[in-house]
Amino acid sequence: MNREITIEELERLPGVRHVYDIRSREHFEKGTYPGAENLPFGDWDPREFAASANGSVYLLCHTGQLSTDLAGGGAE
């Protein structure tokens, strides 16, 4: 299931979660969600990523629009 959530909702979720910040390395280094990994948009391959991720996956960007667009391509 793909849907947009807030950071506050993400923090309330139980269990293990994978959070990927899809902004540029430069923006990632300025600050991100604690524990997030940087996976810049240009490096995104949903086929490879879907096969390697176990559990829920959350994408983080500046406005949420790019994350939502990518999630429609196969990520949760």
Beta strands, then each sheet from edge to edge (+ up, - down):
strand 1: 17-21
strand 2: 37-38
strand 3: 56-60
sheet 1: 2+ 1+ 3+
end
